[in-house]
């Protein structure tokens, strides 16, 4: 790059100062980190070349940078002045990103003179305020169990973006702290008094401020919530456990009243919730009062109650809403039976289809197979049937023997009988089923008897065959004809028509469609006489009893519906400007065909584009082969002709053999051919519209790619962009990897962790370092195999078990990175908080120190352990222990 700059300088000197120059470049510019978009970095100007040709729009521009970046661009100023500004596409960070950028600025004027210079941009450091990490930045809710001993609550942590090695300490403060809390300079939050939920201390709003050595500060909010305890289970006060009720009680009837009291709630039963834990569709309980009511009809004679009339329920009472203290009792209901069931049947409506030739005396229906009485004892479960009645049933049906429920046929059901036709061949028989004991419940049974006709007549078409004609020019959905079939059997059933065979062409599997209800035959698509002049179809008709088929012949009527097709259909021609009149241009000829017209029927004409009528076809009619001729000379010098490129639209019509009168009535088709003709000027001809020779320009246009090849530059451009993006991405990854694996750390401010004569202080420092390795566990889940509860970190995957008895966490995985302690949730591990001894506390702290790999030993060789740890937060939030004050 330096050699290129020296070469450009030498060329400028050799040209005597006539070259294009970038003034005030090369140079070095400074820009502060985190600068907003549009921040000026460096201003420069362009000295034009001796030709005073202006700079091409879009120049100067940054063509390359080291390292690659999109953080800068060149903006235009008035005149020939420019400035390099920030774009905002990439954030400039002194601590984490590159600090120096070499920008290659390239300029070019309209005559092609160029210059290239380098601008070195240095990113300067700006002191930034401290920042809180994770959820602390948005504020955090903390939970403390009431009655816990004063002491450690939470460790607040922040970091200084300027201090990448985290060696410079930060100062923490509480803004207007209440008397119940204080905070140490290193961010440890302590409670100074025992917190009591009932005394009104239910939540505290704290504002934490952190400052760096430069006086910059940041603040966040902590909401400390006091968790109330509830450790007494409710007690039932209702003495009754067995209740006797009658069946058929109305829904909503109160059958029992369950009462209980909660020792933790000073005897207010409204704070308890009642529920039935066992499934019962018959009862429901008021969750506030404990009254049990009938939920739906209780029928002792149905379902499981017919065999066992007892219903057992388990009633659960629990605190509302204090955290799940509960108690349970078993109660039993005995259901007494009453006579409430009438004689019933599986169904009360019967529909019987009887053939019209059924013999007299035939048993049609036995109601005893369908009817029963659900009462459990006689005579409540006995019933009988009344004599049949109903419209049209007299003289046709009878119950034999009387009261037996057996219905037999005694009359005639001939479908063609006029009296039966008058009744519609449908008869209604009404019979009552009735209890033989009070209260004589009864139900009506309806029997509908339908006469089914027999198939006596065949299904036939009204013609032995059908012949239809249709023009080949008719469009789709044109009606071709209609077939009709009839069946003399009564009642008339609907017919369904379909095409079983035939009606296919080379292009379409189905050329015809028949209406399945009316038998109307229609075209699915246009037909072509030249392809298939006759279609033979087999039409199928059915009425679900009989079937019949008939042959249908469809004749396609020939019409003139084919356009002439010529070869070639489009062509490009070039002819010299002095071509002789009458010459066949480039020996070009058209060869045309028409499937439904004679070769002598063609007529050729030229439509728009034949300016001054220089072109014609010979012959212009009566042949399927014609040639393109020049009919008159071109006169560009005299101004008569001005067009050099002709677009001819040639019409080929098949009406040459028709008279003028027949042309108005006949169907005529016209094909088209497109010709592009270029008139090539004489080599000595000069087009004076521009300083450059037009002849050379015309010759070069012949090699321009076709517009249909638009995808070539598009694919090249897209591939270049993707390749450039891949290179930028790889360079960014390389820079990040170098920065991550090669940190610049100095040996300043390194002090030993333990100084001579400061054993206890060293032990406390080690404990602090150990707790910083703890992981934030922001979720809980139940292991599907063991059923035990564990906490987990959604980012690192670290987990720890929760002991169901002591709620003391046991590490399953340790994250290698430190994290702030998880916030405490209400009601977690309260029983163990009060029972955990100091010895368990110290053992747990020792285990944490060993897991983190940072345990220290005192002068006696024993592992150091934290002291005065607050048990209220050790098992749930896992904060880092702090030495007691």
TAMO-V634146 format. One record per pair of residues at least 24 apart in sequence whose ideal C-beta (glycine too) atoms are under 10 Angstrom apart, sorted by the first residue. I is the first residue (numbers start at 1). J is the second residue. Records with the same first field share a line. If there is no record, write none. Layout:
# TAMO-V634146
I->J  J
This chain:
# TAMO-V634146
1->64  66  102  104  116  118
2->118
4->104  116  118
5->104  115  116  117  118
7->116
8->114  115  116  117
9->115  117
11->113  115
12->47  49  113  115
15->49  50  113
16->50
17->47  49  50
18->48  49  50  51  113
19->47  48  49  50  113  114  115
20->46  47  48  49  50  51  53  55  59  107  108  109  111  112  113  114  115
21->45  46  47  48  49  107  113  115  117
22->46  47  60  82  105  106  107  115  116  117  118  119
23->47  80  81  82  115  117
24->81  82  117  119
25->60  82  84  103  105  107  115  116  117  118  119
26->102  103  104  105  116  117  118  119  120
27->84  117  118  119  120  121
28->100  102  118  119  120  121  122
29->72  83  84  101  103  119  120  121  122
30->120  121  122  123  124
31->71  72  84  85  86  92  101  121  122  123  124
32->86  92  94  123  124  125  126
33->91  92  93  94  95  96  97  99  123  124  125  126  128  161
34->91  92  93  94  123  126  128  161
35->71  85  86  88  91  92  123  124  126
36->86  88
37->71  73  85  86  87  88  89
38->73  75  85  86  87  88
39->72  84  85  86  87  88  92
40->75  83  84  85  86
41->71  72  73  74  83  84  85  86  101  103  119  121  122
42->72  74  82  83  84  85  103  105  119  120  121
43->75  77  81  82  83  84  85
44->74  77  80  81  82  83  84  105  107  117  119
45->77  79  80  81  82  83
46->79  80  81  82  105  107  109  115
47->80  107  115
48->80  109  113
49->109  111  112  113  114  115
50->113
51->109  110  111  113
52->109  111
53->108  109  110  111  112  113
54->80  109  110  111
55->80  82  107  108  109  110  113
56->107  108  109  110  111  112  114
57->110
58->108
59->105  106  107  108  109  114  115
60->84  105  106  107  108  115  116  117
61->104  105  106  107  108
62->101  103  104  105  106  119
63->103  104  105  106  116
64->102  103  104  105  106  116  118
65->98  101  102  103  104  105  118  119  121
66->98  100  101  102  103  104  118  120  731
67->97  98  100  101  102  728  731  732  734  735
68->98  101  724  727  728  729  730  731  732  735
69->97  98  101  103  121  728  731  732
70->728
71->97  98  101  103  121  123
72->101  103  105  119  121
73->103
74->103  105  106  107  119
80->107
82->107
84->119  121
86->121
90->732
92->121  123  124  126
93->123  125  126  128  161
94->122  123  124  125  126  128  161  162
95->123  125  128  160  161  162  163  164
96->161  164  736  739
97->123  735  736  739
98->123  735  739
99->123  124  125
125->162
126->161  162
127->160  161  162  212  213  214  215  216
128->160  161  162  163  212  214  216  218
129->158  160  161  162  210  211  212  214  215  216  217  218
130->158  159  160  161  162  163  170  171  172  209  210  211  212  214  216  217  218  219
131->158  159  160  161  210  218  220
132->156  157  158  159  208  210  218  219  220  820
133->157  158  159  776  819  820
134->776  778  819  820
135->220  776  778  820  822  823
136->187  208  210  218  220  221  222  820
137->218  220
138->220  221
139->205  207  208  220  221  222  223
140->206  208  220  221  222  223  224  820  823
141->203  221  222  223  224  225  823  824  825  826
142->189  203  204  206  222  223  224  225  821  823  824  873  877
143->203  223  224  225  226  227  823  824  825  826  827  828  872  873  876  877
144->180  191  195  197  201  203  204  224  225  226  227  824  826  870  872  873  877
145->195  197  226  227  228  229  824  826  827  828  829  830  833  834  871  872  873  876
146->194  195  196  197  198  199  201  202  226  227  228  229  830  872
147->194  195  196  197  226  227  228  229  830  833  834  872
148->191  194  195  226  227  830  833  834  870  871  872  873
149->191  194  833  868  870  871  872
150->180  181  182  190  191  192  193  194  195  870  872
151->190  191  192  868  869  870  871  872  873  882  884  885
152->184  188  189  190  191  866  868  869  870  872  873  874  879  880  881  882  883  884  885
153->181  183  188  189  190  191  195  206  222  224  821  824  870  872  873  877  879
154->183  187  188  189  190  191  206  208  222  224  820  821  823  824  873  877  879  880
155->184  186  187  188  189  768  771  772  774  820  821  877  879  880  881  882
156->183  184  186  187  188  189  206  208  210  220  222  820
157->186  187  210  772  818  819  820  821  880
158->187  208  209  210  211  212  217  218  220
159->210  212
160->210  211  212  213  214  216  218
161->212
162->212  213  214  216
163->212  213
164->743  744  745
165->743  744  745  746  748  749
167->745  746  748  749  750  751
168->212  213  214  749
169->212  213
170->210  211  212  213  217  218
171->209  210  211  212  213  217
172->208  209  210  211
173->207  208  209  210  211  217  219
174->206  207  208  209  222
175->206  207  208  209  219  221
176->205  206  207
177->204  206  207  208
178->204  205  206  224
180->204  206  224  226
181->206  222  224
182->885
183->208  209  222
184->882  885
186->768  882
187->820  882
188->768  879  880  881  882  883  885
189->222  224  879  882
190->870  882  884  885
191->224  870  872
195->224  226  227  872
196->226  228
197->225  226  227  228  229
198->226  228
199->226
200->226
201->226
202->226  227  228
222->823
223->823
224->824
225->823  824  825  826
226->826
227->323  824  825  826  827  828  830  872
228->264  322  323  826  827  830
229->264  322  323  827  830  831  833  834
230->262  263  264  265  319  321  322  323  324  325  827  830
231->263  264  322  323  325  830  831  834
232->262  263  264  265  319  322  325
233->260  262  263  264  317  318  319  324  325  326  327  328
234->260  261  262  263  264  265  269  271  272  273  274  316  317  318  319  320  325  326  327
235->259  260  261  262  263  317  327
236->260  261  290  315  317  327  328  329  331
237->261  269  290
238->290  315  329  331
240->331
241->329  330  331  332
242->310  312  330  331  332  333  334
243->292  311  313  331  332  333  334
244->332  333  334  335  336
245->282  283  294  298  311  333  334  335  336
246->298  300  335  336  337  338  340
247->282  297  298  299  300  301  302  305  309  335  336  337  338  340
248->294  297  298  299  300  335  337  338  340  341
249->282  293  294  297  298  335
250->293  294  297
251->282  284  293  294  295  296  297  298
252->284  293  294  295
253->292  293  294  298
254->286  289  291  292  293  294
255->282  283  291  292  293  294  298  331  333
256->283  285  290  291  292  293  313  315  331  333
257->286  289  290  291  292
258->285  286  289  290  291  292  313  315  317  329  331
259->289  290  291  317
260->290  315  317  318  327  329
261->317
262->317  318  319  320  322  325  327
263->325
264->319  322  325
265->319  320  322  325
269->317
270->320
271->319  320  321  322
272->317  318  319  320  325  326  327
273->316  317  318  319  320  321  326
274->315  316  317  318  320
275->314  315  316  317  318  326
276->313  314  315  316  331
277->313  314  315  316  326  328
278->311  312  313  314  315  316  330
279->313
280->311  312  313  314  333
281->311
282->311  313  333  335
283->311  313  331  333
285->313  315  316  317
287->317  320
288->320
290->315  317
292->331  333
294->333
298->333  335
299->335  337  340  341  374
300->335  336  337  338  340  341  374  375  376
301->337  338  339  340  341  373  374  375  376  380  381
302->341  374
305->335  337
306->337  374  376
308->335
309->333  334  335  336  337
310->334  335
311->335
322->827
323->826  827  828  830
324->827
337->375  376  377  380
338->375  380
339->375  376  377  379  380  381  435  437  438  439  441
340->374  375  380  439  441
341->372  373  374  375  376  380  381  435  441
342->373  374  375  380  383  433  434  435  439  440  441  442  443
343->371  372  373  374  375  380  381  382  383  384  385  432  433  434  435  436  440  441  442  443
344->370  371  372  373  374  383  433  441  443
345->369  370  371  372  383  405  433  443  445
346->370  371  372
347->371  445  446
348->431  433  443  444  445  446  447
349->444  445  446  447  448
350->407  429  431  445  446  447  448  449
351->426  446  447  448  449  450
352->407  427  429  447  448  449  450  452
353->448  449  450  451  452
354->409  413  425  427  449  450  451  452
355->413  415  451  452  453  454
356->412  413  414  415  416  417  420  425  451  452  453  454
357->413  414  415  451  452  454
358->409  412  413  451  452
359->409
360->396  408  409  410  411  412  413
361->398  400  408  409  410
362->408  409  410
363->400  406  407  408  409
364->397  406  407  408  409  429  447  449
365->397  399  405  406  407  408  429  431  445  447  449
366->404  405  406  407  408
367->399  404  405  406  407  431  433  445  447
368->404  405  406  433
369->405  406
370->405  433  445
371->405  431  433  443  445
372->433
373->433  435  436  437  441
375->435  437  441
378->436  437
379->435  436  437  438
380->435  436  437  438  441
381->435  436  437
382->435  436  437
383->432  433  434  435  436  437  440  441  442  443
384->432  433  434  435  436  442
385->431  432  433  434  445
386->430  431  432  433  434  442  444  445
387->430  431  432
388->428  429  430  431  432  445  447
389->428  429  430  431  432
390->427  428  429  430  431  446  447  448  449
391->423  426  427  428  429  430
392->419  420  422  423  424  425  426  427  428  429  449
393->423  427  428  429  430  431  447  449
394->427
396->420  423  427  429  449
397->427  429  447  449
398->429
399->429  431
403->434
405->431  433  445
407->431  447  449
409->449
413->449  450  451  452
414->451  453
415->451  452  453  454  456  489  490  491
416->453  454  456  490
417->451
420->451
421->451  490  491
423->451
424->450  451  491
425->449  450  451  452  453  490  491
426->450  451
427->451
453->489  490  491  493  545
454->489  545
455->487  489  493  543  545  546
456->487  488  489  490
457->486  487  488  489  490  545  546
458->487  488  489  545  546  547  548
459->485  486  487  488  489  493  495  541  542  543  545  546  547  548
460->485  486  487  488  541  546  548  550
461->485  486  519  539  541  548  549  550  551  552
462->486  550
463->550  551  552
464->550  551
465->536  539  550  551  552  553
466->521  537  539  550  551  552  553  554
467->551  552  553  554  555
468->512  521  535  537  552  553  554  555
469->553  554  555  556  557
470->512  521  522  523  527  535  554  555  556  557
471->526  527  529  556  557  558  559  561  667
472->526  527  528  529  530  531  532  533  556  557  558  559  560  561  562  596
473->526  527  529  557  558  559  560  561  667
474->523  526  527  556  557  559
475->523  525  526
476->511  513  522  523  524  525  526  527
477->513  522  523  524  525
478->521  522  523  524  526  527
479->515  520  521  522  523
480->512  513  514  520  521  522  523  527  535  537  552  554
481->514  519  520  521  522  552  554
482->514  515  518  519  520  521  522
483->514  518  519  520  521  537  539  541  550  552
484->518  519  520  541  550
485->519  539  540  541  542  543  546  547  548  549  550
486->541  543  548
487->541  543  545  546  548
489->543  545  546
492->543
493->542  543  544  545  546
494->542  543  544
495->519  541  542  543  544  546  548
496->540  541  542  543  544  547
497->521  539  540  541  542  550
498->538  539  540  541  542  549
499->537  538  539  540  552
500->537  538  539  540  547  549
501->536  537  538  539  540  549  551
502->535  536  537  538  539  551  552  553  554
503->532  535  536  537  538  539  552  554
504->532  535  537
505->531  532  535
506->531  532
507->531
511->535  537  554  556
512->537  539  552  554
514->539  540  541  552
516->541
521->552  554
523->554
526->561
527->554  556  557  561
528->556  558  559  561  562  595  596
529->555  556  557  558  559  561  562  595  596
530->556  558  561  562  595  596
531->556  595
532->556
533->557  558
558->596
559->596  666  667  669
560->594  595  596  597  601  654  655  658  666  667  668  669
561->595  596  667  669
562->593  594  595  596  597  654  669  671
563->594  595  596  597  652  653  654  668  669  670  671  672
564->590  592  593  594  595  597  599  601  602  603  604  624  651  652  653  654  669  670  671  672  673
565->591  592  593  594  595  652  671  673
566->590  591  592  593  594  602  604  624  625  626  650  652  671  672  673
567->591  592  593  673
568->673  674  675
569->650  671  672  673  674
570->650  672  673  674  675  676
571->628  648  673  674  675  676  677
572->674  675  676  677  678  702
573->615  628  646  648  675  676  677  678  679
574->676  677  678  679  680  702
575->614  615  628  630  634  646  677  678  679  680
576->634  679  680  681  682  683
577->633  634  635  636  637  641  644  679  680  681  682  685
578->633  634  679  680  681  682
579->614  630  633  634  679  680
580->630  633
581->614  629  630  631  632  633
582->616  618  629  630  631  632
583->628  629  630
584->618  627  628  629  630
585->614  615  627  628  629  630  675  677
586->628  677
587->627  628
588->617  626  627  628  629  675  677
589->617  618  625  626  627  628
590->617  623  624  625  626  627  628  650  652  673  675
591->623  624  625  626
592->623  624  625  626  652  654  671  673
593->624  671
594->624  652  654  669  671
596->654  667  669
597->624  653  654  655  656  657  668  669
598->622  624  654  656  657
599->623  624  625  654  656
600->624  654  656  657
601->653  654  655  656  657  658  668
602->626  652  653  654  655  656  657  671
603->651  652  653  654  655  656  657  658  668  670
604->628  650  651  652  653  656  673
605->649  650  651  652  653  670
606->646  648  649  650  651  673  675
607->648  649  650  651  672
608->647  648  649
609->643  645  646  647  648  649  650  674  675  676  677
610->646  647  648  649  650  675  677
611->641  642  643  646  648
612->640  641  642  643  646
614->641  643  646  648  677  679
615->646  648  650  675  677
617->650  652  673
620->656
621->653  655  656  657
622->656  657
623->656
624->652
626->650  652
628->675  677
630->677
634->679  681
636->679  681  682  685
637->685
641->679
643->677  679
644->677  678  679  680  681  687  694  698
645->676  677  678  679  698  701
646->675  676  677  678  679
647->674  675  676  677
648->673  674  675  676  677
649->673  674  675
650->674  675
678->702
753->854  856
754->856  857  858  859  864
756->859
757->859
759->856  857  858  859  860  864
760->858  864  867  883
761->883
762->856  857  858  859  864
763->849  855  856  857  858  863  864  865  866  867  883
764->856  864  866  867  881  882  883  884
765->856  864  883
766->849  852  854  855  856  857  858  863  864  865  866
767->845  846  848  849  852  854  855  856  864  865  866  867  869  880  881  882  883
768->854  866  880  881  882  883
769->818  849  852  854  855  856  880
770->818  845  846  848  849  850  851  852  853  854  855  856  864  866  880  881
771->818  821  845  848  849  852  854  866  878  879  880  881  882
772->817  818  819  820  821  852  854  880
773->814  815  816  817  818  819  848  849  851  852  853  854  880
774->798  800  809  811  814  815  818  819  820  821  822  848  851  852  877  878  879  880
775->799  800  811  813  814  815  816  817  818  819  820  821  822  878
776->815  818  819  820  821  822  823  877  878
777->802  809  815  819  821  822  876  877  878
778->819  822  823
779->822
780->825  828
791->822  828  876  878
793->819  822
795->819
800->878
802->828  829  875  876
803->829  832  875
805->831  832  835
806->831  832  833  835  836  840  875
807->831  832  833  836  874  875  876
808->832  836  840  841  843  844  871  874  875  876
809->844  847  848  874  875  876  877  878
810->844  847
811->847  848  850  851  852  878
813->851
814->848  851  852  853
815->852
816->852  853
818->852  880
819->878
820->877  879  880
821->873  876  877  878  879  880
822->876  877  878  879
823->873  876  877  879
824->872  873  875  876  877  878  879
825->876  877
827->876
828->875  876  877
829->871  872  873  874  875  876  877
830->872  875  876
832->871  874  875  876
833->870  871  872  873  874  875  876
834->871  872
835->871
836->869  871  872  874  875
837->871
838->867  868  869  871
840->871  874  875
841->865  866  867  868  869  870  871  874  875  881
842->866  867  869
844->869  871  874  875  878  881
845->869  874  881
848->874  878  880  881
849->881
